[in-house]
Amino acid sequence: MSKGLSLWFASSSILLLTFASIAISYNLWAAFALGIASVLNIGWGFIIKARRRQE
């Protein structure tokens, strides 16, 4: 995986987790949705990394 793509997944995961932690104080459902989105984002990064490694 390229450095730019790695940086994108790292930054977007950190932002999603930060927003989820802030949302815990305001809305539990939004925090839960953001937590799921961050887990999916991290998983998607691993999937892309594995597919690029196979090429």
MDTraj code that builds the backbone (N, CA, C; nanometers):
import mdtraj as md
import numpy as np

residues = "MET SER LYS GLY LEU SER LEU TRP PHE ALA SER SER SER ILE LEU LEU LEU THR PHE ALA SER ILE ALA ILE SER TYR ASN LEU TRP ALA ALA PHE ALA LEU GLY ILE ALA SER VAL LEU ASN ILE GLY TRP GLY PHE ILE ILE LYS ALA ARG ARG ARG GLN GLU".split()
xyz = np.array([
    [0.0850, -0.1168, 0.0000],
    [0.0000, 0.0000, 0.0000],
    [0.0899, 0.1236, 0.0000],
    [0.0506, 0.2236, -0.0758],
    [0.1309, 0.3449, -0.0844],
    [0.1254, 0.4228, 0.0473],
    [0.2226, 0.5097, 0.0643],
    [0.2283, 0.5881, 0.1879],
    [0.1100, 0.6835, 0.1998],
    [0.0678, 0.7383, 0.0868],
    [-0.0460, 0.8293, 0.0892],
    [-0.1746, 0.7594, 0.1305],
    [-0.1949, 0.6394, 0.0787],
    [-0.3144, 0.5634, 0.1128],
    [-0.3101, 0.5188, 0.2591],
    [-0.1935, 0.4814, 0.3063],
    [-0.1788, 0.4456, 0.4478],
    [-0.2084, 0.5648, 0.5381],
    [-0.1594, 0.6812, 0.4978],
    [-0.1848, 0.8028, 0.5740],
    [-0.3333, 0.8353, 0.5751],
    [-0.4005, 0.8143, 0.4619],
    [-0.5444, 0.8395, 0.4546],
    [-0.6215, 0.7507, 0.5522],
    [-0.5921, 0.6213, 0.5530],
    [-0.6636, 0.5307, 0.6421],
    [-0.6317, 0.5585, 0.7886],
    [-0.5081, 0.5917, 0.8184],
    [-0.4722, 0.6236, 0.9575],
    [-0.5432, 0.7506, 1.0034],
    [-0.5414, 0.8531, 0.9205],
    [-0.6034, 0.9804, 0.9575],
    [-0.7547, 0.9691, 0.9683],
    [-0.8167, 0.9009, 0.8722],
    [-0.9622, 0.8896, 0.8764],
    [-1.0072, 0.8035, 0.9951],
    [-0.9304, 0.7027, 1.0295],
    [-0.9656, 0.6200, 1.1454],
    [-0.9538, 0.6998, 1.2750],
    [-0.8498, 0.7799, 1.2862],
    [-0.8326, 0.8624, 1.4054],
    [-0.9451, 0.9636, 1.4170],
    [-0.9826, 1.0257, 1.3055],
    [-1.0923, 1.1225, 1.3078],
    [-1.2247, 1.0574, 1.3455],
    [-1.2534, 0.9415, 1.2879],
    [-1.3777, 0.8723, 1.3206],
    [-1.3835, 0.8337, 1.4684],
    [-1.2729, 0.7825, 1.5214],
    [-1.2699, 0.7451, 1.6625],
    [-1.2788, 0.8671, 1.7536],
    [-1.2197, 0.9791, 1.7120],
    [-1.2292, 1.1021, 1.7894],
    [-1.3732, 1.1520, 1.7937],
    [-1.4391, 1.1518, 1.6775],
    [-1.5788, 1.1947, 1.6729],
    [-1.6683, 1.1001, 1.7528],
    [-1.6364, 0.9721, 1.7510],
    [-1.7150, 0.8764, 1.8295],
    [-1.6993, 0.9030, 1.9791],
    [-1.5784, 0.9342, 2.0209],
    [-1.5574, 0.9612, 2.1638],
    [-1.6259, 1.0909, 2.2062],
    [-1.6295, 1.1898, 2.1184],
    [-1.7006, 1.3144, 2.1497],
    [-1.8508, 1.2892, 2.1518],
    [-1.8988, 1.2066, 2.0599],
    [-2.0428, 1.1811, 2.0482],
    [-2.0980, 1.1029, 2.1670],
    [-2.0125, 1.0352, 2.2411],
    [-2.0592, 0.9601, 2.3584],
    [-2.1309, 1.0537, 2.4567],
    [-2.0829, 1.1768, 2.4685],
    [-2.1434, 1.2725, 2.5613],
    [-2.2784, 1.3239, 2.5128],
    [-2.3004, 1.3215, 2.3827],
    [-2.4199, 1.3832, 2.3270],
    [-2.5266, 1.2832, 2.2850],
    [-2.4871, 1.1821, 2.2099],
    [-2.5852, 1.0902, 2.1545],
    [-2.5217, 0.9514, 2.1445],
    [-2.5764, 0.8582, 2.2205],
    [-2.5191, 0.7242, 2.2247],
    [-2.5305, 0.6523, 2.0909],
    [-2.6415, 0.6727, 2.0208],
    [-2.6588, 0.6062, 1.8913],
    [-2.5603, 0.6583, 1.7874],
    [-2.5345, 0.7876, 1.7889],
    [-2.4361, 0.8445, 1.6964],
    [-2.2963, 0.7915, 1.7292],
    [-2.2666, 0.7799, 1.8573],
    [-2.1367, 0.7260, 1.8973],
    [-2.1226, 0.5811, 1.8538],
    [-2.2299, 0.5049, 1.8678],
    [-2.2272, 0.3648, 1.8248],
    [-2.2085, 0.3549, 1.6733],
    [-2.2790, 0.4385, 1.5988],
    [-2.2669, 0.4377, 1.4523],
    [-2.1265, 0.4788, 1.4083],
    [-2.0709, 0.5783, 1.4729],
    [-1.9349, 0.6205, 1.4383],
    [-1.8324, 0.5143, 1.4768],
    [-1.8552, 0.4444, 1.5858],
    [-1.7660, 0.3350, 1.6239],
    [-1.7683, 0.2224, 1.5218],
    [-1.8879, 0.1878, 1.4757],
    [-1.8995, 0.0847, 1.3715],
    [-1.8324, 0.1317, 1.2426],
    [-1.8527, 0.2589, 1.2071],
    [-1.7910, 0.3135, 1.0857],
    [-1.6386, 0.3104, 1.0952],
    [-1.5847, 0.3380, 1.2128],
    [-1.4387, 0.3361, 1.2274],
    [-1.3839, 0.1939, 1.2177],
    [-1.4558, 0.0972, 1.2742],
    [-1.4119, -0.0428, 1.2631],
    [-1.4166, -0.0878, 1.1170],
    [-1.5216, -0.0493, 1.0458],
    [-1.5315, -0.0842, 0.9040],
    [-1.4226, -0.0160, 0.8224],
    [-1.3902, 0.1074, 0.8575],
    [-1.2834, 0.1795, 0.7871],
    [-1.1481, 0.1110, 0.8081],
    [-1.1204, 0.0701, 0.9287],
    [-0.9944, 0.0008, 0.9574],
    [-0.9908, -0.1334, 0.8835],
    [-1.1021, -0.2064, 0.8850],
    [-1.1085, -0.3331, 0.8128],
    [-1.0913, -0.3157, 0.6639],
    [-1.1516, -0.2105, 0.6092],
    [-1.1386, -0.1826, 0.4668],
    [-0.9929, -0.1543, 0.4316],
    [-0.9214, -0.0847, 0.5194],
    [-0.7786, -0.0587, 0.4981],
    [-0.6983, -0.1876, 0.4933],
    [-0.7289, -0.2820, 0.5822],
    [-0.6600, -0.4103, 0.5806],
    [-0.6924, -0.4899, 0.4545],
    [-0.8170, -0.4823, 0.4086],
    [-0.8558, -0.5535, 0.2862],
    [-0.7808, -0.4984, 0.1664],
    [-0.7741, -0.3674, 0.1550],
    [-0.7016, -0.3055, 0.0433],
    [-0.5542, -0.3410, 0.0490],
    [-0.4973, -0.3410, 0.1683],
    [-0.3559, -0.3750, 0.1843],
    [-0.3305, -0.5186, 0.1392],
    [-0.4184, -0.6103, 0.1762],
    [-0.4012, -0.7514, 0.1387],
    [-0.4160, -0.7693, -0.0128],
    [-0.5116, -0.6998, -0.0723],
    [-0.5311, -0.7134, -0.2175],
    [-0.4146, -0.6549, -0.2962],
    [-0.3604, -0.5452, -0.2497],
    [-0.2449, -0.4855, -0.3179],
    [-0.1208, -0.5728, -0.3027],
    [-0.1120, -0.6439, -0.1928],
    [0.0035, -0.7309, -0.1707],
    [-0.0011, -0.8501, -0.2651],
    [-0.1201, -0.8962, -0.3037],
    [-0.1340, -1.0109, -0.3923],
    [-0.0936, -0.9760, -0.5364],
    [-0.1071, -0.8518, -0.5758],
    [-0.0778, -0.8126, -0.7135],
    [0.0679, -0.8177, -0.7472],
])
top = md.Topology()
chain = top.add_chain()
for i, resn in enumerate(residues, 1):
    res = top.add_residue(resn, chain, resSeq=i)
    for name in ("N", "CA", "C"):
        top.add_atom(name, md.element.get_by_symbol(name[0]), res)
traj = md.Trajectory(xyz[None], top)
